[in-house]
Amino acid sequence: MLIDAGDGYGEPMNVIISGLSSPHVLTLHGAINFARAIGFSEECFGIHLGGYMSADLGDGNGWVNQTIELRQDYAIGGTCLESLIGGNHFRIFVQNGTVVNSGALFLAVSREEPITENHDVVPDGYNIGRNQLVSAAVGKTWFNGVKYHTTAKNITGLLAPGADGINHDIAQDGIVTLLTVKIV
């Protein structure tokens, strides 16, 4: 449940949007709209300057690059401000292979430092990022005329707790939160 962050280290996929979610949520357009409902959006001017990370979801596709990276969308300054001062962000990976095709979206969520600190993850940033995203998602949200109702369940055993093999040597608690997002 780690994405390849390079140099032999990984970052946790610590949120899963269940394949039992409304089908539109599991599309790229639908995932972006839901992300906007919980305070995220596409990168500043659509420009991605960082590296693409890859993950193997065990679905038969092997290691594939992230589908998209979404950043915290501040009320003033949008995702451009997040790029400068830091904030929450996540990468999406889709489980859609020939062995397993659940349609689930695996998210690697973290809270990061400002650009002056090279966007490194803040201390406890994997847990903080996950918890902030989940807090924003649970319950009723909406964007662009689409209303969502989201439930969450914490799962242990998918991700080993601790810092062993984790990028930036930042420990995480091993909790993966499963979100089920329904359009209502």
C-alpha positions in Angstrom: 0.0 0.0 0.0 2.9 2.3 -0.7 3.5 4.4 -3.8 7.0 4.6 -5.2 8.5 7.9 -4.1 11.9 7.1 -5.5 15.2 6.2 -3.8 13.6 3.0 -2.4 11.1 4.8 -0.2 7.3 5.0 -0.5 4.3 7.1 0.6 1.2 5.5 2.0 -2.0 5.1 0.1 -4.0 6.0 3.1 -7.5 6.7 1.7 -9.6 4.5 -0.6 -12.7 5.7 -2.4 -14.7 2.5 -2.5 -15.7 0.8 -5.8 -19.2 0.8 -4.2 -19.3 4.5 -4.5 -21.6 6.1 -7.1 -20.1 5.2 -10.6 -19.7 8.8 -11.6 -17.5 9.6 -8.6 -15.1 6.9 -9.9 -14.5 8.7 -13.2 -11.8 11.3 -13.6 -14.3 14.1 -14.0 -16.4 12.8 -11.1 -13.4 12.5 -8.8 -12.3 16.1 -9.6 -15.8 17.4 -8.9 -16.0 15.5 -5.6 -12.5 16.8 -4.7 -13.8 20.4 -5.3 -16.7 19.7 -3.0 -14.2 18.9 -0.2 -11.8 21.8 -0.8 -9.3 20.5 -3.5 -8.8 21.2 -7.1 -6.4 20.7 -10.0 -2.8 22.1 -9.8 -2.1 25.8 -10.3 -2.7 26.7 -13.9 -2.8 22.9 -14.6 1.0 22.8 -14.3 2.6 19.8 -12.5 6.2 20.5 -11.7 6.9 17.6 -9.4 7.6 14.0 -10.4 4.9 11.5 -11.1 4.8 8.7 -8.6 3.7 5.1 -9.4 1.9 2.4 -7.5 1.1 -1.3 -8.0 -2.5 -1.8 -6.9 -2.4 -5.6 -7.4 -4.9 -5.3 -10.2 -2.8 -6.8 -13.0 -1.6 -3.5 -14.4 1.8 -3.5 -12.5 3.4 -0.2 -11.6 1.4 2.7 -13.1 1.8 6.5 -12.7 -0.7 8.5 -10.7 -3.8 9.5 -12.7 -3.8 13.1 -11.3 -2.6 15.1 -8.3 -5.0 17.5 -6.6 -4.1 20.2 -4.1 -5.9 22.1 -1.4 -7.9 25.0 -2.9 -7.6 28.0 -0.7 -10.5 30.5 -0.9 -8.1 33.2 -2.0 -5.2 32.2 -4.2 -6.6 28.7 -4.9 -4.1 25.9 -5.5 -1.5 28.4 -6.5 -1.3 29.5 -2.9 -1.0 25.9 -1.8 1.9 25.5 -4.1 3.6 28.5 -2.3 2.6 28.0 1.3 1.9 24.3 1.5 -1.2 22.5 2.5 -3.0 19.2 1.8 -2.7 17.3 -1.5 -3.3 13.8 -2.8 -2.5 11.6 -5.8 -5.1 9.3 -7.3 -4.5 5.8 -8.6 -7.3 3.8 -10.2 -7.8 0.0 -9.6 -8.9 -1.0 -13.1 -6.7 -3.9 -14.1 -7.4 -7.3 -15.7 -7.0 -9.2 -12.4 -9.0 -6.8 -10.2 -11.3 -4.1 -11.7 -13.1 -2.6 -8.7 -12.9 1.0 -10.0 -11.8 2.0 -6.5 -9.6 5.1 -6.2 -6.5 4.8 -4.1 -5.3 8.1 -2.6 -1.9 8.9 -1.3 -2.7 11.9 1.0 -0.3 14.1 2.9 0.1 17.6 4.2 3.2 19.3 2.8 5.5 22.2 3.7 5.8 25.4 1.6 7.9 25.6 -1.6 10.7 27.1 0.5 10.9 23.7 2.2 10.7 21.8 -1.2 7.2 20.6 -0.5 8.5 18.0 2.0 5.8 16.3 4.1 5.2 18.0 7.5 5.9 16.0 10.7 3.0 13.5 11.0 1.9 14.8 7.6 0.5 11.5 6.3 -1.9 11.1 9.2 -2.7 14.8 9.3 -3.4 14.9 5.5 -5.6 11.8 5.7 -7.5 13.1 8.7 -8.1 16.5 7.2 -9.4 15.1 3.9 -11.7 12.6 5.7 -13.0 15.3 8.0 -13.9 17.5 4.9 -15.5 14.5 3.1 -17.7 12.8 5.7 -21.3 13.8 5.6 -23.0 16.0 3.0 -21.0 18.1 0.6 -21.7 19.5 -2.9 -20.1 21.2 -5.8 -21.4 22.3 -9.2 -24.9 21.1 -8.5 -23.8 17.6 -7.5 -24.6 16.6 -3.9 -22.7 13.9 -2.1 -23.1 11.8 1.0 -19.9 10.2 2.3 -19.3 7.6 5.0 -16.0 6.5 6.3 -14.5 3.4 7.9 -11.0 3.0 9.2 -9.2 -0.2 8.3 -6.0 -1.6 9.8 -3.8 -4.4 8.4 -3.4 -3.0 4.9 -0.5 -0.7 5.8 2.2 -1.4 8.4 2.4 1.4 11.0 5.7 3.2 11.5 8.4 4.9 9.4 10.1 1.8 7.9 10.4 2.4 4.2 8.4 5.6 4.4 9.5 8.7 2.5 11.0 11.5 4.7 11.3 8.9 7.5 7.9 10.1 8.8 5.9 7.6 10.8 2.3 7.0 10.1 -0.3 5.1 12.1 -1.2 2.3 9.5 -4.8 3.4 9.2 -6.4 3.4 5.8 -9.8 5.1 5.6 -12.3 3.7 3.2 -14.7 6.3 1.9 -18.0 5.4 0.2 -19.2 8.4 -1.7 -22.8 8.4 -3.0 -24.4 11.0 -5.2 -27.8 12.0 -3.6 
